[in-house]
C-alpha cells in the first residue's frame, strides 16, 4: 500500500481533497494518514517551558477537533492507517519534515481551481513542492475518470516523468495517455502529427511501456494554455514535472480543470 499524507483544513479545498482521496483509493491502495498544522499569529506566541507546552497542547487539541469534524462530515470509506497528526508552526516546514521523517510516498492537498497563473506558480515554487521528498498531488476538482495523462514538452525529462509517476501509479488500475504540448495561438485546439513530439515523446512512450503500461492514446496538442487546460478535464489527474514560471506548461497546469501530480 502507498503511504500517503493528506493535509486537512476546515475549508472547501480540503473537503474536495478528502472525497478525491477516497476515489483515488479505489485505483491506488493507500495507507492514509491525515495532518493539520496550526499556524500561530505573532500575538498567539506565548512564553516558554510549561506555559508554552500548555498553550501548544490546547492549540493541538483544537486542530484535532477540526480534523474530526472534517472526517465526520465527509465520512469517506478510505480508513486511516494511524491517528491524525496535528502540528504547531509553519505549515510548509512542518509538512516537509513529516514527509521526510515518515517516509511517505505521496502528499495530497486541496487547491481550489483557479486560472491565476501567478498564484499557481507560488504553489509550484513553494518549499512544499520543491523540497517534498515525494510527489505532490494538488487536488483541484473531483473528476470521476479512470484515466491519467502524462504531460510532456521539450523541457521535460522523460526518465523523471515516467519513473517518479510510476512509483505512485505503476500498480494502479488507471489507464494512461500521453500528451505532448506545444504553445500556439489558434482559434481552435489543434492535433499535430506525432512526429512533432520528437524524441521526448518517443522516450516517454517507450519508458512507460517498459514500466508495464502501454499508452492508450498519444497526442501532440497545439494551442493556448486555456484550450489545453480545458481539454484535460476528462482525466482523473495530470502528471507533470515541476515547470518554471516562463514555461507554457505551467500555464496549462494552472488552467487545468483536472488535479495535478508534480514529480521531480
VENZILIN-V602639 format. One record per residue. N is the residue number from 1. RES is the residue in one letter. SS is DSSP state (2 for helix, 1 for strand, 0 for the rest). OMEGA is omega in whole degrees, 0 to 359 (none if undefined). D_FIRST is the distance of its C-alpha to the first C-alpha in whole Angstrom. Layout:
n:N res:RES ss:SS omega:OMEGA d_first:D_FIRST
n:N res:RES ss:SS omega:OMEGA d_first:D_FIRST
//
This chain:
n:1 res:X ss:0 omega:186 d_first:0
n:2 res:X ss:1 omega:181 d_first:4
n:3 res:X ss:1 omega:190 d_first:6
n:4 res:X ss:1 omega:176 d_first:9
n:5 res:X ss:1 omega:180 d_first:13
n:6 res:X ss:1 omega:178 d_first:15
n:7 res:X ss:1 omega:182 d_first:19
n:8 res:X ss:0 omega:168 d_first:21
n:9 res:X ss:0 omega:181 d_first:25
n:10 res:X ss:0 omega:182 d_first:27
n:11 res:X ss:0 omega:183 d_first:28
n:12 res:X ss:2 omega:180 d_first:27
n:13 res:X ss:2 omega:180 d_first:25
n:14 res:X ss:2 omega:177 d_first:22
n:15 res:X ss:2 omega:178 d_first:23
n:16 res:X ss:2 omega:180 d_first:22
n:17 res:X ss:2 omega:178 d_first:19
n:18 res:X ss:2 omega:181 d_first:18
n:19 res:X ss:2 omega:177 d_first:19
n:20 res:X ss:2 omega:179 d_first:17
n:21 res:X ss:2 omega:177 d_first:14
n:22 res:X ss:2 omega:178 d_first:14
n:23 res:X ss:2 omega:180 d_first:15
n:24 res:X ss:2 omega:182 d_first:13
n:25 res:X ss:0 omega:177 d_first:10
n:26 res:X ss:0 omega:182 d_first:12
n:27 res:X ss:0 omega:179 d_first:11
n:28 res:X ss:0 omega:182 d_first:8
n:29 res:X ss:0 omega:186 d_first:5
n:30 res:X ss:1 omega:165 d_first:5
n:31 res:X ss:1 omega:197 d_first:6
n:32 res:X ss:1 omega:171 d_first:9
n:33 res:X ss:1 omega:178 d_first:12
n:34 res:X ss:1 omega:181 d_first:16
n:35 res:X ss:1 omega:174 d_first:19
n:36 res:X ss:1 omega:179 d_first:22
n:37 res:X ss:1 omega:173 d_first:25
n:38 res:X ss:1 omega:180 d_first:29
n:39 res:X ss:0 omega:182 d_first:31
n:40 res:X ss:0 omega:170 d_first:34
n:41 res:X ss:0 omega:178 d_first:38
n:42 res:X ss:2 omega:182 d_first:40
n:43 res:X ss:2 omega:181 d_first:42
n:44 res:X ss:2 omega:185 d_first:39
n:45 res:X ss:0 omega:185 d_first:39
n:46 res:X ss:0 omega:166 d_first:41
n:47 res:X ss:0 omega:178 d_first:42
n:48 res:X ss:0 omega:175 d_first:41
n:49 res:X ss:2 omega:186 d_first:40
n:50 res:X ss:2 omega:179 d_first:40
n:51 res:X ss:2 omega:180 d_first:41
n:52 res:X ss:2 omega:180 d_first:38
n:53 res:X ss:2 omega:178 d_first:35
n:54 res:X ss:2 omega:179 d_first:37
n:55 res:X ss:2 omega:180 d_first:37
n:56 res:X ss:2 omega:177 d_first:33
n:57 res:X ss:2 omega:179 d_first:32
n:58 res:X ss:2 omega:179 d_first:34
n:59 res:X ss:2 omega:179 d_first:32
n:60 res:X ss:2 omega:178 d_first:28
n:61 res:X ss:2 omega:178 d_first:29
n:62 res:X ss:2 omega:177 d_first:30
n:63 res:X ss:2 omega:178 d_first:27
n:64 res:X ss:2 omega:178 d_first:25
n:65 res:X ss:2 omega:177 d_first:27
n:66 res:X ss:2 omega:179 d_first:27
n:67 res:X ss:2 omega:180 d_first:23
n:68 res:X ss:2 omega:180 d_first:24
n:69 res:X ss:2 omega:181 d_first:26
n:70 res:X ss:2 omega:181 d_first:24
n:71 res:X ss:2 omega:178 d_first:21
n:72 res:X ss:2 omega:182 d_first:24
n:73 res:X ss:2 omega:184 d_first:25
n:74 res:X ss:2 omega:175 d_first:22
n:75 res:X ss:0 omega:183 d_first:21
n:76 res:X ss:0 omega:180 d_first:18
n:77 res:X ss:0 omega:181 d_first:16
n:78 res:X ss:0 omega:185 d_first:12
n:79 res:X ss:0 omega:180 d_first:13
n:80 res:X ss:1 omega:180 d_first:12
n:81 res:X ss:0 omega:181 d_first:10
n:82 res:X ss:0 omega:181 d_first:14
n:83 res:X ss:0 omega:176 d_first:17
n:84 res:X ss:0 omega:182 d_first:18
n:85 res:X ss:1 omega:180 d_first:19
n:86 res:X ss:1 omega:181 d_first:23
n:87 res:X ss:1 omega:176 d_first:25
n:88 res:X ss:1 omega:179 d_first:29
n:89 res:X ss:0 omega:178 d_first:30
n:90 res:X ss:0 omega:188 d_first:29
n:91 res:X ss:2 omega:185 d_first:26
n:92 res:X ss:2 omega:180 d_first:25
n:93 res:X ss:2 omega:181 d_first:26
n:94 res:X ss:2 omega:181 d_first:24
n:95 res:X ss:2 omega:180 d_first:21
n:96 res:X ss:2 omega:178 d_first:21
n:97 res:X ss:2 omega:180 d_first:21
n:98 res:X ss:2 omega:179 d_first:18
n:99 res:X ss:2 omega:180 d_first:16
n:100 res:X ss:2 omega:184 d_first:18
n:101 res:X ss:2 omega:182 d_first:18
n:102 res:X ss:2 omega:179 d_first:14
n:103 res:X ss:0 omega:179 d_first:13
n:104 res:X ss:0 omega:180 d_first:11
n:105 res:X ss:0 omega:181 d_first:10
n:106 res:X ss:1 omega:173 d_first:11
n:107 res:X ss:1 omega:181 d_first:14
n:108 res:X ss:1 omega:172 d_first:16
n:109 res:X ss:1 omega:178 d_first:19
n:110 res:X ss:1 omega:178 d_first:22
n:111 res:X ss:0 omega:183 d_first:25
n:112 res:X ss:0 omega:185 d_first:28
n:113 res:X ss:0 omega:179 d_first:29
n:114 res:X ss:0 omega:177 d_first:32
n:115 res:X ss:0 omega:178 d_first:34
n:116 res:X ss:0 omega:184 d_first:35
n:117 res:X ss:2 omega:180 d_first:34
n:118 res:X ss:2 omega:179 d_first:35
n:119 res:X ss:2 omega:180 d_first:33
n:120 res:X ss:2 omega:179 d_first:30
n:121 res:X ss:2 omega:175 d_first:31
n:122 res:X ss:2 omega:177 d_first:31
n:123 res:X ss:2 omega:183 d_first:27
n:124 res:X ss:2 omega:184 d_first:27
n:125 res:X ss:0 omega:181 d_first:29
n:126 res:X ss:0 omega:177 d_first:28
n:127 res:X ss:2 omega:180 d_first:26
n:128 res:X ss:2 omega:179 d_first:23
n:129 res:X ss:2 omega:186 d_first:23
n:130 res:X ss:2 omega:183 d_first:25
n:131 res:X ss:0 omega:180 d_first:23
n:132 res:X ss:0 omega:182 d_first:20
n:133 res:X ss:0 omega:183 d_first:18
n:134 res:X ss:0 omega:176 d_first:15
n:135 res:X ss:1 omega:180 d_first:16
n:136 res:X ss:1 omega:180 d_first:17
n:137 res:X ss:1 omega:180 d_first:17
n:138 res:X ss:1 omega:184 d_first:20
n:139 res:X ss:1 omega:181 d_first:20
n:140 res:X ss:0 omega:181 d_first:24
n:141 res:X ss:0 omega:174 d_first:24
n:142 res:X ss:0 omega:182 d_first:22
n:143 res:X ss:0 omega:180 d_first:23
n:144 res:X ss:0 omega:182 d_first:22
n:145 res:X ss:0 omega:177 d_first:21
n:146 res:X ss:0 omega:185 d_first:19
n:147 res:X ss:1 omega:171 d_first:20
n:148 res:X ss:1 omega:178 d_first:19
n:149 res:X ss:1 omega:173 d_first:22
n:150 res:X ss:1 omega:182 d_first:22
n:151 res:X ss:1 omega:181 d_first:25
n:152 res:X ss:1 omega:180 d_first:28
n:153 res:X ss:0 omega:185 d_first:31
n:154 res:X ss:0 omega:184 d_first:34
n:155 res:X ss:0 omega:185 d_first:32
n:156 res:X ss:0 omega:174 d_first:28
n:157 res:X ss:0 omega:183 d_first:27
n:158 res:X ss:2 omega:182 d_first:26
n:159 res:X ss:2 omega:179 d_first:24
n:160 res:X ss:2 omega:182 d_first:22
n:161 res:X ss:2 omega:185 d_first:21
n:162 res:X ss:2 omega:184 d_first:20
n:163 res:X ss:2 omega:184 d_first:18
n:164 res:X ss:2 omega:179 d_first:16
n:165 res:X ss:2 omega:180 d_first:15
n:166 res:X ss:2 omega:175 d_first:14
n:167 res:X ss:2 omega:178 d_first:12
n:168 res:X ss:2 omega:191 d_first:10
n:169 res:X ss:2 omega:186 d_first:11
n:170 res:X ss:0 omega:180 d_first:12
n:171 res:X ss:0 omega:184 d_first:10
n:172 res:X ss:0 omega:177 d_first:11
n:173 res:X ss:0 omega:178 d_first:13
n:174 res:X ss:0 omega:166 d_first:16
n:175 res:X ss:1 omega:188 d_first:19
n:176 res:X ss:1 omega:168 d_first:20
n:177 res:X ss:1 omega:174 d_first:24
n:178 res:X ss:1 omega:175 d_first:26
n:179 res:X ss:1 omega:172 d_first:28
n:180 res:X ss:1 omega:186 d_first:31
n:181 res:X ss:1 omega:172 d_first:33
n:182 res:X ss:1 omega:179 d_first:36
n:183 res:X ss:1 omega:174 d_first:38
n:184 res:X ss:0 omega:177 d_first:41
n:185 res:X ss:0 omega:178 d_first:44
n:186 res:X ss:0 omega:174 d_first:44
n:187 res:X ss:0 omega:182 d_first:45
n:188 res:X ss:0 omega:175 d_first:42
n:189 res:X ss:0 omega:182 d_first:39
n:190 res:X ss:1 omega:172 d_first:40
n:191 res:X ss:1 omega:182 d_first:38
n:192 res:X ss:1 omega:174 d_first:39
n:193 res:X ss:0 omega:185 d_first:39
n:194 res:X ss:2 omega:177 d_first:36
n:195 res:X ss:2 omega:178 d_first:38
n:196 res:X ss:2 omega:178 d_first:38
n:197 res:X ss:2 omega:175 d_first:35
n:198 res:X ss:2 omega:184 d_first:36
n:199 res:X ss:2 omega:180 d_first:34
n:200 res:X ss:2 omega:180 d_first:31
n:201 res:X ss:2 omega:179 d_first:30
n:202 res:X ss:2 omega:181 d_first:31
n:203 res:X ss:2 omega:179 d_first:28
n:204 res:X ss:2 omega:180 d_first:26
n:205 res:X ss:2 omega:180 d_first:26
n:206 res:X ss:2 omega:181 d_first:26
n:207 res:X ss:2 omega:177 d_first:23
n:208 res:X ss:2 omega:178 d_first:21
n:209 res:X ss:2 omega:178 d_first:23
n:210 res:X ss:2 omega:179 d_first:22
n:211 res:X ss:0 omega:175 d_first:18
n:212 res:X ss:0 omega:181 d_first:19
n:213 res:X ss:0 omega:173 d_first:19
n:214 res:X ss:0 omega:180 d_first:23
n:215 res:X ss:0 omega:177 d_first:24
n:216 res:X ss:0 omega:182 d_first:25
n:217 res:X ss:1 omega:177 d_first:28
n:218 res:X ss:1 omega:189 d_first:29
n:219 res:X ss:1 omega:170 d_first:32
n:220 res:X ss:1 omega:182 d_first:34
n:221 res:X ss:1 omega:176 d_first:35
n:222 res:X ss:1 omega:181 d_first:38
n:223 res:X ss:1 omega:179 d_first:39
n:224 res:X ss:0 omega:176 d_first:38
n:225 res:X ss:2 omega:180 d_first:35
n:226 res:X ss:2 omega:181 d_first:36
n:227 res:X ss:2 omega:181 d_first:36
n:228 res:X ss:2 omega:177 d_first:33
n:229 res:X ss:2 omega:177 d_first:31
n:230 res:X ss:2 omega:179 d_first:32
n:231 res:X ss:2 omega:185 d_first:31
n:232 res:X ss:2 omega:186 d_first:28
n:233 res:X ss:2 omega:182 d_first:27
n:234 res:X ss:2 omega:186 d_first:26
n:235 res:X ss:0 omega:175 d_first:23
n:236 res:X ss:0 omega:175 d_first:20
n:237 res:X ss:1 omega:177 d_first:19
n:238 res:X ss:1 omega:179 d_first:21
n:239 res:X ss:1 omega:181 d_first:20
n:240 res:X ss:1 omega:167 d_first:23
n:241 res:X ss:1 omega:181 d_first:24
n:242 res:X ss:0 omega:180 d_first:25
n:243 res:X ss:0 omega:173 d_first:29
n:244 res:X ss:0 omega:182 d_first:32
n:245 res:X ss:0 omega:185 d_first:34
n:246 res:X ss:0 omega:180 d_first:37
n:247 res:X ss:0 omega:182 d_first:34
n:248 res:X ss:2 omega:176 d_first:35
n:249 res:X ss:2 omega:178 d_first:31
n:250 res:X ss:2 omega:180 d_first:31
n:251 res:X ss:2 omega:174 d_first:33
n:252 res:X ss:2 omega:182 d_first:31
n:253 res:X ss:2 omega:176 d_first:28
n:254 res:X ss:2 omega:181 d_first:30
n:255 res:X ss:2 omega:181 d_first:31
n:256 res:X ss:0 omega:174 d_first:28
n:257 res:X ss:0 omega:179 d_first:28
n:258 res:X ss:0 omega:175 d_first:24
n:259 res:X ss:1 omega:186 d_first:21
n:260 res:X ss:1 omega:173 d_first:21
n:261 res:X ss:1 omega:180 d_first:18
n:262 res:X ss:1 omega:177 d_first:20
n:263 res:X ss:1 omega:178 d_first:19
n:264 res:X ss:0 omega:none d_first:21
//
